Amino acid sequence: MRLLSGELTYVIGDNPPETRMLSTLEHMSPPPDQCTAQNLVSPVYQTEFVNGIGPTVGCSAGSASISLNLHGLADSRTLVAGTHLVDPAVAKLTVEVSQHIGSGPCRMDLTTGNVTVDVQTASGGAAPYPALVTNDYVRRFAVHVEALSAKEVFGTGCVPASVTLDMTLEQTATDAVYDPTTPCICE
């Protein structure tokens, strides 16, 4: 899966909204004041088990860090064209805001949110292992997330925060690569 475009807007406390463009940077923490999209590749095993955590966005935002995960979107092969409101629990949405404020660190989980997936292109489909998808397979989709309210889970004195994510992703048949050396977790 590839990131075509994306941005994350966040509000922490009484501060004005800040928007950061997304870039891809696998397996690293985001550089200062930047946001990265990660975990866009998900191995699929012979059993058709998708071993991926789905798109993850990480941001370094001044004195805070933001982590947004969509574990339920790891396998886009079943998406059909159209706009779909996805239950945050089904999308396995988790949003964490860690703040470093005067009283020390605190962490909040944003517990209320909306996830919309707009599948703009849905050609082809899943195929048996090892192909995994048909030759004409394409999924292009936009994801919109609004995480609105917070529950403090560590520390004290967290200020309210909200996060809005917009990103467009694409996956084609050329992204499905058969790797016979990938270990099988078939048991």
C-alpha positions in Angstrom: 0.0 0.0 0.0 1.3 3.5 -0.8 0.5 6.8 0.7 -0.6 9.2 -2.1 -1.4 12.2 0.1 -2.3 13.0 3.7 -2.5 15.5 6.5 -3.2 15.4 10.2 -4.7 18.4 12.1 -4.5 18.5 15.8 -5.6 20.8 18.6 -4.0 20.5 22.1 -5.6 22.6 24.8 -6.4 26.2 23.9 -3.8 26.3 21.1 -4.8 27.0 17.5 -5.2 24.0 15.2 -2.0 22.9 13.6 -1.8 20.9 10.4 1.1 18.6 9.3 1.5 16.9 5.9 2.2 13.2 6.0 5.3 11.5 4.6 6.3 7.9 4.6 9.2 6.8 6.8 9.1 3.2 7.8 10.2 1.9 11.2 11.4 5.2 12.6 10.0 7.9 14.9 8.8 11.0 13.2 11.3 13.9 13.0 10.5 17.0 15.1 7.3 18.7 14.0 6.5 16.1 11.3 4.0 13.3 10.7 4.7 10.0 9.1 2.5 7.2 7.8 3.9 3.7 8.6 3.0 0.0 8.5 1.6 0.2 5.0 2.8 -3.3 4.1 1.0 -6.4 5.6 2.3 -9.9 4.9 -0.4 -12.4 4.0 0.4 -16.1 4.8 -0.7 -19.3 3.1 -3.6 -19.6 5.5 -4.8 -16.1 4.2 -4.0 -14.7 7.6 -3.1 -11.0 7.2 -0.2 -10.2 9.6 -0.3 -6.5 9.6 -1.2 -3.7 12.0 -2.7 -1.4 9.3 -1.8 2.2 8.7 -0.2 4.0 11.6 0.4 7.7 11.7 2.9 9.2 14.1 3.5 12.9 14.8 6.0 14.8 16.8 4.0 18.0 17.7 6.0 20.4 19.8 5.8 19.2 23.4 3.4 16.4 22.4 3.5 13.2 20.4 0.5 11.7 18.6 0.0 8.1 17.5 -3.1 7.1 15.4 -3.6 3.4 14.4 -6.1 1.8 12.1 -5.4 -1.8 12.7 -8.7 -2.9 11.1 -7.6 -1.6 7.7 -4.6 -3.9 7.2 -6.3 -5.9 4.4 -7.9 -3.7 1.7 -8.6 -6.5 -0.7 -12.3 -6.8 0.4 -13.1 -3.1 0.1 -15.8 -2.2 -2.4 -16.4 1.1 -4.2 -18.3 3.7 -2.3 -18.3 5.7 0.9 -18.4 3.6 4.1 -18.8 4.8 7.7 -16.7 2.3 9.7 -17.3 1.7 13.3 -14.2 2.8 15.1 -14.1 -0.5 16.9 -14.1 -2.4 13.6 -11.4 -0.1 12.2 -9.6 -0.8 15.5 -9.0 2.9 15.8 -6.7 4.0 18.6 -5.4 7.5 19.1 -2.9 8.4 21.8 -1.7 11.9 22.7 1.3 12.1 25.0 2.0 15.5 26.4 5.0 16.8 28.2 3.7 19.7 30.3 4.8 21.5 33.5 3.6 18.8 35.9 5.3 16.0 33.9 4.3 13.6 31.2 0.7 12.4 30.7 -1.0 10.3 28.1 -4.6 10.4 26.8 -6.5 7.9 24.7 -9.0 9.7 22.4 -12.0 7.6 22.9 -14.7 9.1 20.6 -14.2 9.1 16.9 -15.5 8.7 13.4 -13.9 6.7 10.6 -15.0 7.2 7.0 -13.5 5.2 4.1 -14.2 6.4 0.6 -13.2 3.7 -1.9 -12.7 5.6 -5.1 -11.4 2.7 -7.2 -12.1 -1.0 -6.6 -11.0 -3.2 -9.5 -10.1 -6.9 -9.3 -10.0 -8.7 -6.1 -8.5 -11.3 -3.8 -6.9 -14.5 -5.4 -5.6 -17.7 -3.8 -2.2 -17.8 -2.3 0.5 -17.1 -3.6 -0.9 -14.5 -6.0 -3.2 -13.0 -3.3 -4.8 -10.6 -5.9 -5.9 -10.7 -9.5 -3.8 -9.0 -12.2 -6.2 -6.1 -12.5 -6.3 -5.4 -8.7 -6.5 -1.7 -7.6 -7.8 -0.2 -4.4 -7.6 3.6 -4.1 -9.3 4.9 -1.0 -9.4 8.0 1.2 -9.6 7.7 5.0 -11.0 10.4 7.2 -10.8 10.1 11.0 -12.0 12.5 13.7 -11.0 11.7 17.2 -12.8 14.0 19.5 -12.7 13.4 23.2 -10.1 12.1 25.6 -9.7 9.8 28.6 -6.6 10.4 30.7 -4.7 7.1 31.2 -1.3 8.1 32.6 -0.2 11.1 34.6 -2.3 14.1 35.6 -3.0 17.5 34.1 -3.5 16.5 30.4 -5.2 19.2 28.5 -8.0 18.4 26.0 -7.0 17.3 22.5 -8.5 16.4 19.2 -7.1 14.9 16.0 -8.4 14.9 12.4 -6.7 12.7 9.8 -7.2 12.7 6.0 -5.1 10.4 3.8 -5.4 8.7 0.5 -3.9 5.3 0.0 -3.5 3.0 -3.1 -2.7 -0.6 -3.5 -2.2 -2.4 -6.9 -1.4 -5.9 -8.1 2.3 -5.0 -8.2 2.2 -4.4 -4.4 1.4 -8.1 -3.8 4.8 -9.7 -3.9 5.3 -13.4 -3.3 8.2 -14.0 -1.0 8.8 -17.7 -0.5 11.3 -16.9 2.3 8.7 -15.3 4.5 8.2 -17.6 7.5 4.9 -19.3 7.7 2.8 -19.1 10.9 0.6 -21.8 9.6 0.1 -23.7 12.9 
